[in-house]
Amino acid sequence: MRRGALAALLLLPLLAACGNGGGQHTEAAGSTPHPAASAASSPSPSGSSPSGSSAAAPEASEGSSGGSALGPKNTVPDDRLTPAAGSFTEKEKKYLSGRVPKGTDPAAILQAGQETCDRLAATAKIDRDATVGAIVAGEITGAEDAVKGLCPDLESLVEDAEGGYGDGTHAAPAPGTYRALTPTKDCSWSLDTTSGTEHTITVEKGTRTFTSNGCYAWGRV
């Protein structure tokens, strides 16, 4: 099986569960969609939410601090973060704090985060680059928060994604050497007036613009 098809197959449930938001890149016009990105927009065969309930929990945008950007008036207060049965651990309560929209079952938010951890771990064992690339490209919403709050043993995935660039145009890219994590055959790039199709690039200090098409995601070397 070709690597691109493998990556799409592996990341389908992960990306479908997490949605398609909040990426750090700007999609370039005419860029070639990556198999994993296409998979992210595919509807779930069963039409069910990641938690298995009949309706998905409302999505909360992520703030820079890692919590919900909904604000305290729109989220469940910490003292009311209780499941229908049993109780949450202190670790789970910390993860849920400021993250549960009012009217949403906290257990559903927790389960979605735990499922993100489970799928990150499972897919990284088979294709780590595809998993890191999906984090860089913004196809795995909330991966950083799930790892930090629920599965810190996967922190190296987030660390590998830090400082990476997805397809699109980026102003003042950070100097360094980068490699395309899961490039397509149409991968191409430009650094100011220089362009190419190599899968490893060096961004010099003072570079004004970096544009990537069909390369999906670049990680620091």
GUMAR-507190 format. One line per 2 residues: number of its first residue (from 1); their letters; for each residue x, y, z of C-alpha. Coordinates in Angstrom, 1 decimal. Layout:
BEGIN
NUM) A) X/Y/Z ~ ... .
***
This chain:
BEGIN
1) MR) 0.0/0.0/0.0 ~ 1.3/3.5/-0.9 .
3) RG) 2.4/5.6/2.0 ~ -0.1/8.4/1.2 .
5) AL) -3.0/5.9/1.1 ~ -1.8/4.4/4.4 .
7) AA) -1.6/7.8/6.1 ~ -5.2/8.7/4.9 .
9) LL) -6.5/5.3/6.2 ~ -4.8/5.7/9.5 .
11) LL) -5.8/9.3/10.1 ~ -9.4/9.0/8.9 .
13) PL) -11.0/8.3/12.3 ~ -8.6/10.7/14.0 .
15) LA) -9.3/13.6/11.8 ~ -13.0/13.0/11.4 .
17) AC) -13.3/12.9/15.2 ~ -11.4/16.0/15.8 .
19) GN) -12.7/18.2/12.9 ~ -11.0/20.6/10.6 .
21) GG) -10.3/23.8/12.5 ~ -7.7/26.0/14.1 .
23) GQ) -4.7/25.3/11.9 ~ -1.7/27.5/12.0 .
25) HT) -1.4/27.6/8.2 ~ -3.1/29.6/5.4 .
27) EA) -4.2/27.4/2.6 ~ -2.6/28.5/-0.7 .
29) AG) -4.8/28.9/-3.8 ~ -4.4/26.0/-6.1 .
31) ST) -2.6/23.8/-3.6 ~ -3.0/20.1/-3.8 .
33) PH) -5.0/18.6/-1.0 ~ -3.3/16.0/1.0 .
35) PA) -4.9/12.6/1.5 ~ -5.1/13.1/5.2 .
37) AS) -6.7/16.5/4.8 ~ -9.3/15.0/2.4 .
39) AA) -10.1/12.3/4.9 ~ -10.7/14.9/7.6 .
41) SS) -13.7/16.3/5.7 ~ -15.2/12.9/5.0 .
43) PS) -18.4/12.3/7.0 ~ -18.5/9.5/9.6 .
45) PS) -20.2/6.4/8.1 ~ -22.4/6.0/11.1 .
47) GS) -23.1/9.7/11.5 ~ -22.3/9.5/15.2 .
49) SP) -20.1/11.7/17.3 ~ -16.6/10.6/18.5 .
51) SG) -18.1/9.8/21.9 ~ -20.7/7.5/20.4 .
53) SS) -23.6/9.7/21.4 ~ -26.2/10.7/18.9 .
55) AA) -25.1/14.4/18.8 ~ -21.6/15.8/18.9 .
57) AP) -20.7/18.2/21.6 ~ -20.5/21.9/20.7 .
59) EA) -17.0/22.8/19.6 ~ -15.2/25.3/21.8 .
61) SE) -12.4/27.4/20.2 ~ -9.1/27.1/21.9 .
63) GS) -7.4/30.1/23.6 ~ -3.7/30.7/23.7 .
65) SG) -3.6/29.3/27.3 ~ -4.9/26.0/26.1 .
67) GS) -8.3/26.3/27.7 ~ -11.6/27.3/26.1 .
69) AL) -12.1/30.8/24.7 ~ -15.8/30.7/25.4 .
71) GP) -15.4/32.6/28.6 ~ -16.6/31.8/32.1 .
73) KN) -20.2/32.8/31.4 ~ -20.5/30.2/28.6 .
75) TV) -18.8/27.3/30.2 ~ -19.7/24.9/33.0 .
77) PD) -18.3/26.1/36.4 ~ -15.6/23.9/37.8 .
79) DR) -17.7/22.9/40.8 ~ -20.4/21.5/38.5 .
81) LT) -18.0/19.3/36.4 ~ -19.5/16.0/37.4 .
83) PA) -20.4/13.0/35.3 ~ -23.8/11.3/35.5 .
85) AG) -22.1/8.4/37.4 ~ -18.9/8.3/39.4 .
87) SF) -16.5/11.2/39.6 ~ -13.7/12.8/37.7 .
89) TE) -10.1/12.6/38.9 ~ -8.2/15.8/39.7 .
91) KE) -6.3/15.4/36.4 ~ -9.5/15.1/34.4 .
93) KK) -11.1/18.1/36.2 ~ -8.1/20.2/35.4 .
95) YL) -8.3/19.2/31.7 ~ -12.1/20.0/31.6 .
97) SG) -11.8/23.4/33.5 ~ -13.0/26.2/31.2 .
99) RV) -13.5/23.7/28.3 ~ -17.1/22.5/28.6 .
101) PK) -19.8/24.7/27.0 ~ -23.0/25.0/29.0 .
103) GT) -25.5/22.4/28.0 ~ -22.8/19.9/27.1 .
105) DP) -22.0/16.7/29.0 ~ -18.5/17.0/30.5 .
107) AA) -18.0/13.3/30.1 ~ -18.4/13.7/26.3 .
109) IL) -15.6/16.4/26.2 ~ -13.4/14.2/28.3 .
111) QA) -14.0/11.2/26.1 ~ -13.2/13.1/23.0 .
113) GQ) -9.9/14.2/24.5 ~ -9.1/10.6/25.5 .
115) ET) -10.0/9.3/22.1 ~ -7.6/11.8/20.6 .
117) CD) -4.8/10.5/22.8 ~ -5.6/6.9/21.9 .
119) RL) -5.6/7.5/18.2 ~ -2.5/9.7/18.3 .
121) AA) -0.7/6.8/20.0 ~ -2.0/4.1/17.7 .
123) TA) -1.3/6.0/14.4 ~ 2.1/7.2/15.5 .
125) KI) 3.2/3.6/15.9 ~ 2.5/3.0/12.2 .
127) DR) 3.3/6.4/10.6 ~ 4.7/9.0/13.0 .
129) DA) 5.4/11.5/10.3 ~ 1.8/11.5/9.1 .
131) TV) 0.6/12.1/12.7 ~ 3.0/14.9/13.4 .
133) GA) 2.2/16.4/10.0 ~ -1.5/16.4/10.8 .
135) IV) -0.8/18.3/14.0 ~ 1.3/20.9/12.2 .
137) AG) -1.3/21.3/9.4 ~ -4.0/21.9/12.0 .
139) EI) -6.0/18.8/11.0 ~ -6.0/17.5/14.6 .
141) TG) -7.9/20.1/16.6 ~ -7.0/20.1/20.3 .
143) AE) -4.2/17.6/20.1 ~ -1.8/19.8/22.1 .
145) DA) -4.3/20.3/24.9 ~ -5.3/16.6/25.0 .
147) VK) -1.6/15.6/25.2 ~ -0.8/18.2/27.8 .
149) GL) -3.8/17.4/30.0 ~ -4.4/13.7/29.5 .
151) CP) -1.5/11.8/27.8 ~ 1.8/13.6/28.5 .
153) DL) 3.6/10.5/27.4 ~ 2.9/11.6/23.8 .
155) ES) 4.5/15.0/24.3 ~ 7.2/14.2/21.9 .
157) LV) 4.6/14.3/19.0 ~ 3.6/17.8/19.9 .
159) ED) 7.3/18.8/20.4 ~ 8.1/17.5/16.9 .
161) AE) 5.2/19.6/15.5 ~ 6.3/22.8/17.1 .
163) GG) 7.7/25.4/14.7 ~ 6.4/23.5/11.7 .
165) YG) 4.6/24.9/8.7 ~ 1.6/23.7/6.8 .
167) DG) 0.9/24.3/3.1 ~ 0.2/27.9/2.4 .
169) TH) 2.1/31.2/2.5 ~ 3.9/32.2/5.6 .
171) AA) 5.5/35.6/6.3 ~ 8.9/35.9/8.0 .
173) PA) 9.5/32.1/8.5 ~ 11.9/31.1/11.3 .
175) PG) 15.4/30.3/10.1 ~ 16.3/26.6/10.1 .
177) TY) 16.2/23.4/8.2 ~ 12.9/21.7/7.5 .
179) RA) 11.7/18.5/5.8 ~ 8.4/17.7/4.2 .
181) LT) 6.8/15.1/6.5 ~ 4.4/13.4/4.0 .
183) PT) 4.7/15.2/0.6 ~ 2.7/14.5/-2.5 .
185) KD) 4.3/14.1/-5.9 ~ 3.3/17.7/-6.6 .
187) CS) 5.1/19.1/-3.6 ~ 6.7/22.5/-4.5 .
189) WS) 7.9/25.5/-2.5 ~ 9.3/29.0/-2.8 .
191) LD) 11.5/31.1/-0.5 ~ 11.3/34.7/-1.7 .
193) TT) 12.6/34.3/-5.3 ~ 14.0/30.8/-4.9 .
195) SG) 11.8/27.8/-5.6 ~ 12.1/24.0/-5.9 .
197) TE) 10.7/20.6/-5.3 ~ 13.2/19.1/-2.9 .
199) HT) 11.7/17.7/0.3 ~ 14.3/19.3/2.6 .
201) IT) 14.8/23.1/2.7 ~ 16.9/25.6/4.6 .
203) VE) 15.3/28.9/5.5 ~ 17.9/31.6/5.8 .
205) KG) 17.7/34.5/8.3 ~ 15.9/37.4/6.7 .
207) TR) 13.6/35.3/4.5 ~ 10.5/37.3/3.9 .
209) TF) 8.1/34.7/2.5 ~ 7.8/30.9/2.5 .
211) TS) 5.1/29.3/0.3 ~ 4.4/25.6/0.2 .
213) NG) 2.0/23.7/-2.2 ~ 1.3/19.9/-2.1 .
215) CY) 3.8/19.3/0.7 ~ 1.2/19.2/3.4 .
217) AW) 3.5/19.9/6.4 ~ 7.1/20.8/7.2 .
219) GR) 8.8/19.8/10.4 ~ 12.0/21.1/11.8 .
221) V) 15.1/18.9/11.3 .
***
